[in-house]
Amino acid sequence: MSLKTIVVHIDGTDRCSTRVALAAQLALAYDAHLIGVAPTGWSPPVVMPGVSEPIVPAIPVDTGPARKQCMAALAAFEAQARRLGVQTVETRLVEEEPGLALAQHGLCSDLVVVGQTRGGGNAPAAWQDFPEWVMLNSPVPVLVVPARGEFATVGTRVAVAWNGSSEARRAIGTALPVLRKADKVHLVMVDADRKLIEADAGPGADMGLYLMRHGVNVEVDVDITGGDTGAALVGASVDCGADLVVMGAYGRSRLREMLMGGATRAMLESMRVPVWMAH
């Protein structure tokens, strides 16, 4: 797998240019086509085949202001991306709710880039679970950009969360193009399954060897906290100087995550650097 088509969420917020800069950085690194998607937030009436009228009667809505704002944001995106040197840029104005629009565009892309909506410094109108919704409904990984800070590099030094789950494995598999290019990858095991920790070959040995065979410069870091796994993972990524975190999302049921928190939610609330997530 390689990154050849990258989709980035475009809106009128102040943080949009930061998302674009990061997406452009990846597009340049992988010679990828960059698509800016600006959803208006309004869905057209749904009509079933063979039925002349919409299932739900259309409610008259003046979408002109929303379309105008989206077009202005797309123009700014295109200008910024071309100024940064991206060779192939595309703009798409979509009459759809943002989460659904980004998830649908994931069908024919390799990566979707969105912004953090939990924690401080976010747009007041943003849905808190917007990144999670896109991630759970998109077939490709989602890169979540923090609501604060600027990021000169991404993927130079990477912290990879490993707990032996299928979600973590999928995240690692989708991130291999980035991991191979990284100067250093830290395979971080925080409160992982005890069988992995107590393995005769050492914790994370198999995954470490797997990554090495793919040309990844990796070392294994083990941290047993017995407490808040999400906070420990955030701390571990800071300690190793990572400019990107790769992790699986919602290893437990989402209902339990909603009720009890969990590493996914903690990371999306307290992230310091961009986070590459897959479910």
C-alpha positions in Angstrom: 0.0 0.0 0.0 1.1 3.6 -0.7 -0.5 7.0 -0.2 -1.6 8.1 -3.6 -5.0 9.8 -2.8 -5.4 11.9 0.3 -8.7 13.6 1.3 -8.7 16.5 3.7 -11.8 18.1 5.4 -12.1 21.8 4.4 -14.2 24.3 6.4 -14.1 27.9 7.4 -12.4 27.4 10.7 -9.1 28.9 11.7 -7.5 25.5 12.0 -8.3 24.5 8.4 -5.0 25.9 7.1 -3.1 23.7 9.6 -4.9 20.6 8.4 -4.1 21.6 4.8 -0.4 22.2 5.5 -0.1 18.7 7.1 -2.1 17.0 4.3 0.1 18.8 1.7 3.2 17.7 3.5 2.1 14.1 3.1 1.0 14.6 -0.5 4.5 15.9 -1.3 6.2 13.1 0.5 4.3 10.4 -1.3 3.5 12.2 -4.6 -0.2 11.9 -3.8 -3.3 13.5 -5.3 -4.8 15.9 -2.7 -8.6 16.3 -2.6 -10.2 19.0 -0.5 -13.8 18.1 0.5 -16.0 20.9 1.8 -19.5 19.7 2.9 -22.3 22.2 3.1 -23.9 20.3 6.0 -27.2 19.9 4.1 -28.3 16.6 2.5 -30.5 16.5 -0.7 -33.9 14.8 -0.4 -33.7 11.0 -0.6 -35.7 9.4 -3.4 -36.1 5.6 -3.7 -35.9 3.9 -7.1 -39.3 3.8 -8.7 -40.7 6.4 -6.3 -41.4 9.9 -7.7 -41.4 11.7 -4.3 -38.7 11.9 -1.7 -39.1 9.6 1.4 -38.9 12.7 3.6 -40.5 15.8 2.2 -37.9 18.4 1.3 -37.7 21.4 3.8 -37.0 24.7 2.0 -33.5 25.7 3.1 -31.4 28.5 1.7 -28.1 26.7 1.2 -26.6 29.8 -0.6 -24.6 31.1 2.4 -23.2 27.6 3.2 -22.2 27.0 -0.4 -20.6 30.4 -0.6 -18.6 29.7 2.6 -17.5 26.3 1.3 -16.4 27.8 -2.1 -14.3 30.4 -0.4 -12.7 27.8 1.9 -12.0 25.6 -1.1 -10.4 28.4 -3.0 -8.1 29.1 0.0 -7.3 25.4 0.2 -6.3 25.2 -3.5 -4.2 28.3 -3.3 -2.4 27.1 -0.2 -1.8 23.6 -1.5 -0.4 24.9 -4.8 1.7 27.4 -2.9 3.2 24.6 -0.9 4.1 22.7 -4.1 1.4 20.0 -4.4 1.3 19.0 -8.0 -2.3 17.6 -8.3 -5.0 19.3 -6.3 -8.8 18.8 -6.5 -11.7 20.7 -4.9 -15.1 19.2 -4.1 -18.1 21.0 -2.7 -20.5 18.3 -1.3 -24.1 18.7 -0.4 -24.0 16.4 2.6 -23.5 16.2 6.4 -19.7 16.4 7.1 -19.2 13.0 8.7 -21.0 11.1 5.9 -19.2 13.2 3.2 -15.8 12.4 4.5 -16.5 8.7 5.2 -17.9 8.3 1.6 -14.8 9.9 0.2 -12.7 7.4 2.1 -14.0 4.7 -0.3 -11.7 5.9 -3.1 -8.7 7.3 -1.1 -5.9 6.1 1.1 -6.2 8.5 4.0 -8.7 11.0 5.3 -7.5 14.0 7.3 -9.8 15.7 9.8 -9.4 17.9 12.9 -9.7 17.2 16.6 -13.1 18.1 18.0 -12.6 17.0 21.7 -10.7 19.0 24.2 -10.0 22.7 24.1 -9.5 25.1 21.2 -12.2 23.6 18.9 -14.9 25.2 16.8 -18.0 25.5 19.1 -20.3 24.0 16.4 -18.2 21.0 15.8 -19.6 17.6 16.7 -17.5 16.1 19.4 -17.5 12.6 17.9 -16.9 13.8 14.3 -13.4 12.1 13.9 -14.7 8.9 15.6 -17.7 8.8 13.3 -15.6 9.2 10.2 -13.2 6.6 11.4 -15.9 4.0 12.2 -17.5 4.4 8.8 -14.5 4.8 6.6 -12.6 1.9 5.1 -9.3 3.8 5.3 -7.3 5.3 8.2 -8.1 8.7 9.6 -5.4 11.2 10.5 -6.7 13.5 13.3 -4.9 16.9 13.6 -4.8 18.5 17.0 -6.9 21.6 17.6 -3.8 23.5 18.9 -0.2 23.8 17.7 1.7 23.8 14.4 3.5 20.8 13.0 6.6 21.3 11.0 7.1 17.5 10.5 4.8 14.4 10.6 6.1 10.9 10.6 9.7 11.6 11.3 9.6 10.0 14.8 6.5 7.8 15.3 5.0 6.2 18.5 3.0 3.1 17.6 0.6 1.7 20.2 0.7 -2.1 20.3 -1.6 -4.2 22.5 -2.0 -7.3 20.3 -5.5 -6.3 19.2 -6.8 -6.6 15.6 -7.5 -2.8 15.6 -3.8 -2.0 16.5 -2.7 -4.5 13.8 -4.9 -2.8 11.2 -3.6 0.6 12.1 0.0 -0.6 11.8 -0.7 -2.2 8.4 -2.2 1.0 7.0 0.6 3.1 8.3 3.5 1.0 6.9 4.3 3.6 4.1 4.9 6.2 6.8 6.6 3.8 9.2 9.2 2.8 6.6 10.1 6.5 5.9 10.4 7.4 9.6 13.8 8.0 11.2 12.7 6.1 14.3 9.6 4.1 15.3 8.8 3.4 19.0 6.6 0.3 19.4 4.9 1.4 22.6 3.2 -1.3 24.8 1.2 0.3 27.6 -0.8 -2.2 29.8 -0.8 -4.7 26.9 -2.3 -8.2 27.2 -0.3 -10.0 29.9 0.4 -12.9 27.4 2.3 -10.4 25.2 4.2 -8.9 28.2 5.2 -12.3 29.5 6.2 -13.9 26.2 9.5 -15.8 26.3 10.8 -13.8 23.3 10.1 -10.5 25.1 7.2 -8.1 24.8 6.4 -7.0 21.3 9.2 -9.1 19.9 7.1 -10.6 17.1 5.7 -7.3 16.0 9.1 -5.6 16.3 10.6 -8.3 14.0 7.6 -7.9 11.6 8.2 -4.2 11.3 12.0 -4.7 10.9 11.3 -7.1 8.0 9.4 -4.2 6.4 12.4 -2.0 6.7 11.2 -0.1 9.8 13.8 1.3 12.2 11.9 0.1 15.4 12.6 -0.3 19.1 10.1 -1.6 21.7 9.1 0.4 24.8 7.1 -1.3 27.6 5.2 0.7 30.2 3.0 -1.1 32.8 0.9 1.4 34.6 -2.1 -0.5 35.8 -4.0 2.8 35.5 -5.1 5.2 32.8 -3.8 3.6 29.6 -4.8 6.6 27.4 -3.0 9.1 29.5 0.1 6.8 29.7 0.1 6.5 25.9 -0.1 10.3 25.5 2.8 10.6 28.0 4.9 7.9 26.2 4.5 9.6 22.9 5.7 12.9 24.4 8.7 11.1 26.1 9.9 9.6 22.9 9.6 12.9 21.0 7.0 11.6 18.5 5.5 13.8 15.8 2.9 11.2 15.0 1.0 8.5 17.0 -0.3 5.4 15.3 -3.0 3.4 17.1 -6.0 1.2 16.7 -9.4 2.7 17.8 -12.1 1.2 20.0 -10.5 -2.1 20.9 -13.4 -2.5 23.3 -17.1 -2.0 22.4 -17.9 1.6 21.6 -20.6 1.5 24.3 -18.0 0.8 26.9 -15.8 3.4 25.5 -18.6 6.0 25.8 -19.4 5.0 29.3 -15.9 4.4 30.7 -13.6 6.4 28.5 -10.7 4.4 27.2 -7.5 5.0 25.3 -9.2 6.2 22.1 -11.2 8.8 23.9 -8.3 9.9 26.1 -6.1 10.3 23.0 -8.7 12.3 21.1 -9.1 14.6 24.1 -5.5 15.1 25.1 -3.5 14.6 21.8 -0.4 16.7 21.4 0.6 15.6 17.9 -1.4 14.2 14.9 -2.8 10.7 15.5 -3.2 8.1 12.8 -6.2 5.9 13.7 -7.9 2.8 12.2 -10.7 0.6 13.4 
